[in-house]
Amino acid sequence: MSGQNLKFKTNIKCGGCIATVSPFLNETAGVKLWEVDTVNKDKILTVEGEGISADIVIEKVQKAGFKAELIS
């Protein structure tokens, strides 16, 4: 089973930010697991799942009030 693993540079910087974005990412179809490395200076959001689109993840993060930029 090969899933996707997308990484984004974000401005999600604390537990409160993660709590704010949680419902948006949790409702995204195909997303199985996600986490934000708030220790990393780039606040890396890693999203794992099946059939997920970087554009959709970015849109969901923006709806939550944050920025996300795909890291290639």
Backbone as ProteinMPNN parsed JSONL, in Angstrom:
{"seq_chain_A": "MSGQNLKFKTNIKCGGCIATVSPFLNETAGVKLWEVDTVNKDKILTVEGEGISADIVIEKVQKAGFKAELIS", "coords_chain_A": {"N_chain_A": [[0.844, -1.181, 0.0], [0.878, 1.971, -1.075], [1.231, 5.082, 0.136], [0.802, 8.672, 0.146], [3.109, 11.259, 0.98], [3.275, 14.36, 1.97], [4.966, 17.468, 2.37], [4.971, 20.605, 4.0], [5.894, 24.025, 4.372], [5.042, 26.051, 7.034], [3.16, 28.519, 9.016], [2.295, 27.619, 11.41], [2.666, 27.559, 14.663], [2.393, 26.735, 17.364], [0.797, 24.855, 20.063], [-1.816, 25.82, 20.322], [-2.287, 26.819, 17.769], [-2.175, 24.443, 16.329], [-4.409, 23.173, 17.396], [-6.38, 24.823, 16.335], [-6.174, 24.376, 13.559], [-6.656, 21.675, 13.385], [-9.479, 20.615, 13.085], [-9.933, 21.269, 10.4], [-7.952, 19.914, 8.881], [-8.46, 17.315, 9.725], [-10.916, 16.748, 8.587], [-10.382, 16.489, 5.938], [-10.585, 14.686, 3.01], [-8.973, 11.593, 2.467], [-6.735, 12.145, 4.013], [-4.752, 10.603, 6.343], [-2.974, 10.815, 8.461], [-1.382, 13.458, 10.165], [1.037, 15.936, 11.094], [2.69, 18.621, 12.837], [5.864, 19.953, 12.931], [6.805, 21.841, 15.296], [9.167, 22.616, 16.394], [11.054, 22.836, 14.415], [12.433, 25.459, 12.482], [11.044, 26.159, 10.187], [8.526, 25.225, 10.679], [7.34, 22.638, 9.897], [4.775, 20.982, 8.266], [3.647, 17.774, 7.971], [1.88, 15.631, 5.944], [0.165, 12.648, 5.61], [-1.343, 10.217, 3.508], [-3.895, 8.949, 1.251], [-4.409, 9.639, -2.123], [-4.357, 12.411, -1.786], [-4.313, 15.949, -2.277], [-1.954, 18.511, -2.738], [-2.84, 21.109, -3.14], [-5.392, 21.082, -1.981], [-4.781, 20.602, 0.719], [-3.323, 22.945, 1.295], [-5.37, 24.818, 0.888], [-7.158, 24.098, 2.975], [-5.563, 24.653, 5.235], [-5.281, 27.394, 4.9], [-7.96, 28.18, 5.203], [-8.182, 27.78, 7.892], [-6.771, 29.877, 8.768], [-4.032, 30.074, 8.45], [-0.774, 29.831, 6.805], [0.539, 27.803, 4.174], [3.089, 26.227, 2.373], [4.058, 24.211, -0.212], [6.745, 21.948, 0.0], [9.149, 20.915, -2.177]], "CA_chain_A": [[0.0, 0.0, 0.0], [1.749, 3.134, -1.155], [0.551, 6.333, 0.448], [1.525, 9.897, -0.191], [3.683, 11.962, 2.105], [3.518, 15.724, 1.519], [5.53, 18.347, 3.398], [4.683, 22.019, 3.781], [6.424, 25.033, 5.279], [3.851, 26.748, 7.533], [3.307, 29.438, 10.144], [1.62, 26.969, 12.532], [3.83, 27.581, 15.542], [2.182, 26.336, 18.757], [-0.297, 23.923, 20.305], [-3.083, 26.497, 20.032], [-2.404, 26.854, 16.305], [-2.471, 23.073, 15.912], [-5.811, 22.931, 17.77], [-7.207, 25.582, 15.393], [-6.127, 23.773, 12.222], [-7.048, 20.261, 13.477], [-10.731, 20.198, 12.435], [-9.834, 21.468, 8.954], [-7.172, 18.818, 8.299], [-9.094, 16.039, 10.061], [-12.072, 16.524, 7.701], [-9.907, 16.412, 4.562], [-10.655, 13.324, 2.459], [-7.709, 10.959, 2.116], [-5.695, 12.382, 5.013], [-4.752, 9.576, 7.383], [-2.148, 11.253, 9.575], [-0.655, 14.703, 9.919], [1.689, 16.503, 12.275], [3.477, 19.828, 12.603], [7.108, 20.015, 13.704], [6.89, 23.232, 15.736], [10.548, 22.886, 16.798], [11.742, 23.225, 13.178], [12.216, 26.89, 12.212], [10.079, 26.289, 9.088], [7.228, 24.703, 11.145], [7.003, 21.696, 8.833], [3.562, 20.175, 8.336], [3.738, 16.545, 7.19], [0.562, 15.034, 5.758], [0.218, 11.328, 4.987], [-2.658, 9.728, 3.137], [-4.117, 8.372, -0.069], [-5.133, 10.496, -3.054], [-4.47, 13.779, -1.277], [-3.789, 16.979, -3.157], [-1.266, 19.601, -2.036], [-3.697, 22.296, -3.224], [-6.477, 20.931, -1.003], [-4.188, 20.792, 2.046], [-3.033, 24.38, 1.408], [-6.667, 25.486, 1.019], [-7.67, 23.824, 4.32], [-4.726, 25.388, 6.183], [-5.637, 28.8, 4.741], [-9.285, 28.362, 5.807], [-7.964, 27.819, 9.34], [-6.113, 31.145, 9.065], [-2.585, 29.928, 8.404], [-0.164, 29.703, 5.494], [1.28, 26.566, 3.908], [3.775, 26.229, 1.082], [4.579, 22.87, -0.506], [8.189, 21.783, -0.131], [9.344, 19.861, -3.195]], "C_chain_A": [[0.883, 1.236, 0.0], [0.931, 4.4, -0.931], [1.392, 7.513, 0.005], [2.028, 10.525, 1.098], [4.061, 13.35, 1.601], [4.045, 16.555, 2.674], [5.314, 19.804, 2.994], [5.402, 22.865, 4.82], [5.216, 25.857, 5.721], [4.2, 27.828, 8.555], [2.485, 28.939, 11.334], [2.692, 26.753, 13.599], [3.618, 27.094, 16.969], [1.009, 25.364, 18.869], [-1.655, 24.536, 20.011], [-3.341, 26.563, 18.533], [-2.801, 25.474, 15.782], [-3.933, 22.747, 16.225], [-6.756, 23.64, 16.804], [-7.286, 24.896, 14.038], [-6.631, 22.319, 12.222], [-8.361, 19.907, 12.785], [-10.682, 20.318, 10.913], [-9.077, 20.312, 8.292], [-7.822, 17.466, 8.565], [-10.27, 15.724, 9.144], [-11.664, 16.347, 6.244], [-9.864, 14.958, 4.09], [-9.264, 12.819, 2.091], [-6.608, 11.14, 3.134], [-5.825, 11.345, 6.122], [-4.033, 10.054, 8.644], [-1.492, 12.571, 9.195], [-0.033, 15.174, 11.22], [2.486, 17.734, 11.863], [4.695, 19.768, 13.517], [7.311, 21.47, 14.113], [8.292, 23.609, 16.217], [11.369, 23.363, 15.6], [11.434, 24.687, 12.878], [11.199, 27.121, 11.097], [8.704, 25.724, 9.437], [6.634, 23.736, 10.129], [5.753, 20.877, 9.156], [3.773, 18.974, 7.422], [2.353, 15.921, 7.142], [0.732, 13.712, 5.034], [-1.203, 10.89, 4.648], [-2.681, 9.13, 1.75], [-4.895, 9.369, -0.93], [-5.318, 11.916, -2.572], [-3.785, 14.75, -2.229], [-3.139, 18.073, -2.323], [-2.143, 20.846, -2.021], [-4.816, 22.25, -2.19], [-5.942, 21.171, 0.406], [-3.906, 22.274, 2.282], [-4.322, 25.159, 1.634], [-7.233, 25.307, 2.431], [-6.884, 24.603, 5.371], [-5.067, 26.882, 6.116], [-7.005, 29.109, 5.342], [-9.18, 28.463, 7.32], [-7.225, 29.096, 9.754], [-4.599, 31.105, 9.051], [-2.094, 29.813, 6.957], [0.527, 28.355, 5.384], [1.844, 26.641, 2.504], [4.397, 24.853, 0.88], [6.092, 22.904, -0.641], [8.414, 20.64, -1.1], [10.467, 18.935, -2.819]], "O_chain_A": [[1.566, 1.511, 0.987], [0.049, 4.734, -1.721], [2.529, 7.368, -0.445], [1.443, 10.343, 2.165], [5.052, 13.504, 0.887], [3.629, 16.375, 3.819], [5.451, 20.181, 1.83], [5.512, 22.486, 5.987], [4.444, 26.317, 4.88], [5.363, 28.025, 8.91], [2.033, 29.731, 12.162], [3.534, 25.865, 13.46], [4.583, 27.042, 17.733], [0.319, 25.089, 17.887], [-2.548, 23.855, 19.507], [-4.472, 26.387, 18.081], [-3.655, 25.354, 14.904], [-4.617, 22.119, 15.417], [-7.822, 23.113, 16.488], [-8.357, 24.843, 13.433], [-6.992, 21.793, 11.169], [-8.38, 18.986, 11.969], [-11.329, 19.539, 10.214], [-9.509, 19.793, 7.263], [-7.749, 16.568, 7.726], [-10.593, 14.554, 8.941], [-12.516, 16.08, 5.397], [-9.198, 14.115, 4.69], [-8.476, 13.538, 1.476], [-5.64, 10.379, 3.137], [-6.872, 11.225, 6.758], [-4.442, 9.731, 9.759], [-1.098, 12.774, 8.047], [-0.513, 14.853, 12.307], [2.899, 17.876, 10.712], [4.57, 19.56, 14.723], [7.915, 22.246, 13.374], [8.577, 24.788, 16.427], [12.268, 24.191, 15.746], [10.285, 25.112, 13.007], [10.555, 28.169, 11.062], [7.805, 25.735, 8.597], [5.565, 23.981, 9.57], [5.684, 20.181, 10.17], [4.046, 19.138, 6.233], [1.725, 15.708, 8.18], [1.362, 13.649, 3.978], [-2.144, 11.154, 5.397], [-1.644, 8.844, 1.152], [-5.928, 9.884, -0.502], [-6.312, 12.563, -2.901], [-2.807, 14.41, -2.895], [-3.701, 18.514, -1.321], [-2.194, 21.56, -1.02], [-5.15, 23.272, -1.591], [-6.577, 21.865, 1.201], [-4.214, 22.801, 3.351], [-4.367, 26.058, 2.475], [-7.734, 26.265, 3.02], [-7.474, 25.156, 6.299], [-5.134, 27.555, 7.145], [-7.198, 30.176, 5.925], [-9.982, 29.143, 7.962], [-7.069, 29.367, 10.945], [-3.949, 32.005, 9.583], [-2.886, 29.713, 6.02], [1.037, 27.824, 6.371], [1.167, 27.063, 1.567], [5.175, 24.389, 1.714], [6.65, 23.774, -1.309], [7.933, 19.528, -0.882], [10.766, 17.996, -3.557]]}, "name": "protein", "num_of_chains": 1, "seq": "MSGQNLKFKTNIKCGGCIATVSPFLNETAGVKLWEVDTVNKDKILTVEGEGISADIVIEKVQKAGFKAELIS"}
